[in-house]
Amino acid sequence: MSKSILSLLLALFCISCSSDTTNPTPPITTEILYFPPLSGTTWETKSIESLGWKPSAVQPLLDYLELKHSKGFIILVNGRIVIENYFNGHNANANWYWASAGKTLTATVTGIAQQENLININNKVSQYIGTGWTSAPIAKENLITCKNLLTMTSGLDDTTDDVSPSALTYTADAGTRWAYHNVYVKLQDVIAQASGQSWSNYFNTKLRDKIGMNGTWFTSGNNIVYNSTTRSMARFGLLMLNKGKWENDVILNENYFNEATNTSQNINLGYGYLWWLNGKANYHLPQSQVTFQGSIIPTAPNDMFMALGKNDQKIYVIPSKKMVVIRMGDAADAANLALSNFDETLWTKISALYQ
């Protein structure tokens, strides 16, 4: 054997002997996304300190939330509860209304109905619920697809929340105008007709019960509104953080999820399928045709997508930080449809936790 080969074998032997098998270098691990059990109150927690966040920033956040008429507030990181607080007489077992934040429930169930081949969002609405559901000329009504309802581009008059046929009048061709409008609820009728079930029954079996939510739908004026506990809202946010999967159970397929949480049309870049999108070049607001430049909430992460409801009902999902933030309560300031100045200040307080 040559001297060079002998030297190489000796070196390899020494390396082998010097490795510490009793205390090996721990492997690099990524914390697994946590999902609470479908029933019961068990929900793992995570401390502010373990995240490297600032404990001193917690109380100013909680004080602001209480001052601004909040009722329930939760922050999840990787599915675990980091902050959970209730204010102004509310508690963990009390239900509260989602208002327009519940639009995202309808968007999600629409995707579920499509993956079950009950509907196709590119088909016209009248294919499922018949003609005459608007007062628009039949040729214009037949331009309106389920996707137009998901993207707020029906072209119907948006000056009233009334969705009776007489109130749904023609303003522009479908797809040419973005306007925040209650007509999206017609998707619930589409799904009921296509599934042969009531909307609430289909919703309960295909979404609510599969992720352990509580809650019911109720009628309030011209609106169909969902209410639940704050934790149930957080469960839905967690499902969306995981792109439509609850642990290994695919509730909503990822292709539809991606469509829903990205810009859905070229008029309002800050809007997906009934989800608001942060960090886009411009956006529109409810009851306005003005294009506003910049991000919807400049103090919040750019990749955040949001369910926003009247009087500051909020679901914020931030994939880059593996965070879900929930706020329920009365209006922080003046009554509002979805967005308010509260969002920007609230995110200044939240960001102070980790910046």
C-alpha angles and dihedrals in degrees: 000000000000121000092242094055091046090052092050093050091049092051092050090049091052092050089051093050094048095055111107105230093173093059109022122181106273115246119250107258134188117216110251117239108257126222121192118231115274091245136033130033100280111128123155118237135209126204126238089234094054089058093050090243125145114265089196090066095058100076096049088053093049092045090053093048092052092046090052095056097258120166106183131017130176135172118195124191115189086347095302123117112250098166127015120167138159126204144184097026096314124126142187093268097049122101124225132183122263095205110187092348082079090067086084090060088058091047091051095048089048088058091048091052090051094051088051088055092241093121142006114218090215091063121095117263092235089063087072106030101026131246124298096052087124135034091236119116108276092247090055094043090054090057090066112096130186087254090059088058091049092051099040091243101119092124090226123136111277101193093102136038090220110118098187113124093253091057096047099083130166119264104153140348113284112268096025101083133042116212129159104239142162092233089096087085087077085078087070089057090048091054094045091053095044095046098040088229135101114268092245094050093050091046093049096049098040101040120359099052094039093063099034098252124153125207146092141233120246136177119248113178106302092343133090105213134190123216131188144138120294090250091056089055087051091052090057091048090051091052089054092046086059092050096252099317125117101204100306096338111104105217095165124018117247096236092060091042090056092049091048096051099044132068106295102190138010099250103066108026090186095066133081126167097328088316122113115228126211127209099037126136093250144351145190128233129220115278092015137097092195118117111225118203124230136018121334093232108020093185092059131074114282094231094057120121121195148202105210125187139183115288093017106301102162142189112177118185117191112183095184091059096033086234137145119189124192129191125178127174148086121317111297091219126340120003111273140177101230118319126050141160087264091077094061096047093043091055091051087058094044093047090053087068094067109017 
